[in-house]
Structures are given as C-alpha cells and as structure tokens.
Amino acid sequence: MSLPIVAIVGRPNVGKSTFVNRIAQADEAIVHEMRGVTRDRSYHEADWNGVHFTLVDTGGIEMGTDDGFQEPIRTQAFIATKEADLVVFIVDGKAGINTDDEEVARILRRGDKPVMLVVNKLDTPGRTDEMWDFCQLGLGDPWPVSALHGIGTGDMLDALVDHIRAIPVEDLDEDEADAVKVAIIGRPNAGKSSLANKMIAADRSIVSEVAGTTRDAIDTTIEHAGVRYTIIDTAGLRRKSQIDQDVEYYGFVRAMRAIDRAQVALLVIDSGIGLTDQDQRVAGFALERGCAMVLILNKWDLVEGPEAKKEIRERVADRLIFVGFAPVVAISALTGKNVTRIWDAANKAHANYSQSIPTSRLNAWLEGIRDFGHTVSSGKKILRMKYVVQTGTCPPQFTFFANHPDMVDDTYRRYLENRLRGSFDLTGTPVRLKFKRKD
C-alpha cells in the first residue's frame, strides 16, 4: 500500500519547510528567510512510532497579492489538500492571525479532509497563552509547537498518527515501490516542467518562462500502458560558479539527489539555443551516477529547415559522445509533438539498464574478441583475457579476469565497451567494466 499523505499548508514564513524537515528528520525541504522559496509542492517520507507517511510541503498561500507566482502557488497548495488524507495548517504564533489565515481556514472548513491546526514559533515551553486566539479559526484546538527547536512536536505527532491510523485501508493506492523512476533533468528554462506536465497529462508542476522556477525535486507516480512510473521534475542545473543565491544552490542539491534516486534520466536540451557547456555538465552528472539516459531535443518546432536540424544532431553526437549510448528524441513539449516516443525510449533504456546477460553468451563473445587478434603488450608481457562475467545491474557491470589487468588502458577499455555494445543491446544505459587478476 502507498503511504498516507499529510499536506502542510499556511501563508509564507510561518515555518512550513522547517516543520517538514523536523518531522522528516532530513534537510530536504528548502528553508530560507526569503518569501516564496517553496513554490511547487514537494514530497518527503516520515514516520512516527512506526507509522510511515508522506509529508507534502507547499508554497506559502497569500490570498490578496498580485505576485505573478501567487496564483499557481495557491493552486498547487490547494491541490495538495485535495489529494491529502490529512491537512496540517500552520500559523505563526508570534505574528498572530491575519486575513490570509482566516481565508485559508474558511476554505479548509468547507473541505472534507481532517485538519490539524498547528501554532508554530512558540519557542518557550509552557507559554501557550497566545495560542488560544487561534481557536477562532474554527479548526479545533490548536497544537503549540516550535518546529525550529522541536518543542511540542511529539504530542502533535501522536495526534497526527492517530488520524492516520483511522484512514480506511481501502482508500490507499497500491504500492509504488516498483515504479520506474524517471528524472527530468537539464539546465534552467529548457522546458522540463512543460515536459513533465505533458507526460503526466496534468499541470503538476508550475510552468513559467522565468529560469529557476522549480527549486525542489517533484515526484509524481503515474501509470502508462500498464507500467508504473515515478516522474521526478527537478530544478534546472547551472554551473556552480553561476549559482549566486543560496536558494538556487539548494535547488541544485535537490536535483543531484533526484539524479541519485533515478533509474532513467531524461536530459532536456533547448533546441532553440542549441547544445551548451551546461548540457554537457548535466549529462556528466547523470553518467557519474550511473543513470540510464535519453536525450530530449525540446522546442524542435523552433528549428527551421533540415540543415539546421542536421547540424544540431551532429553537434549533439559530437559533444555528447561520452553518452553516445543514449537515444535521441526530438519533441515539442509545448505542443506535445512526439512526446509519446519518449515512453518507448525510456522503457528500452530501463530494460537494458536492468538486464542480465548469461555468462555463456559473454564468454562466447570474448572468444570472438580473442580470435579477432587485438592484443595489448608491454615488453614481453601480453594481456590475455581469460573470461568475463556480469557482476551487477542498474547499470550493467562486467568483470573481466585477465593475467595482467594493470595493462588495461583507456583505449582498450573503450574498445571492449564498443565491442560489447556491438554484440549486445545496451542502448540507453552506461556500463561499468572492472578487471581482476586471474593467473
């Protein structure tokens, strides 16, 4: 069964992300004094006394502002309350009630989800007089806590898990652990969120032309053609030297963690701009972490003429030769053209990423390598490959046993990998080659 969902809502700077990090016991939600740091809703696993659940951190809700981001932030926050099993409404115990608190409370009272009212920033134990004013919000007795210092969180969590235990089992979805994890990566403003929304057929992530809109990694589990996928939309990756705000740096860290969790990475390249050094670096990050990969040439409809398209493909093949195993799919995320082709490419990449090749087939292949006559020698020493076995998957790892493994250089390593790929279908996946001594 999937985990119960607890949505955390409230206006900006009441401590929602600090609360999430305290309960999840991890620094996953971005905490910053700047308003509006959390924009999309992000998901974090937590447990209390053996009860596991998912926390959903949402953007701060402001009802009367003309900020261009506020309308989608409000929408994302209220979507979170609709998909949640329990809503935790956080207010600021030091600042008191304001009109935004009253309006959010009014909306939550009209809903059909249980709500816990949490009064945050009550840092002095025993001083709870100021919290009783919040009873007028009509959401039951408030829970006084200090998310920063952990004061009062234990009692509040006891009540929270009581709500969770009361959730009927049949209301929970099937286990999502077997879903293929697909991370959508790339530099800022390449169209990652638009692609994520097309793939899941919903406005799951906030889409904006402002680079850096997505700061947290956003997970959505869906089913397509009978296969379950977890789509991870990530913050755009910039060069570290160009990350001049703390918030964007932490978004960079989130994206790195998303790549660590992913099995397949969809590297989105802006065809209108062409391949850049940043695209190469992003591809390098995914390769280092052993992800299967598909290259997505987005905004393909903006490229005019076959010659220009041919030039872009040649540039990608030349500058991304180190991930030459990755298939290339040209799409328009905005119009949806060719987006369906991504599923087949991702499925094939994942299948090859997790495949096991029988040892008998590998050694029959190695026999052909020996017969081909390519040798490496140093003085009187000649490198001789004895046998090979697959010693890992995700990605595939092959261990070669040889008389002098120290003689294997980068050129011969590339030669073996190319011959492997020529004989076995390893499209979309990196491979790892190891060499051990066998007398």
Disulfide bonds with the S-S distance in Angstrom:
none
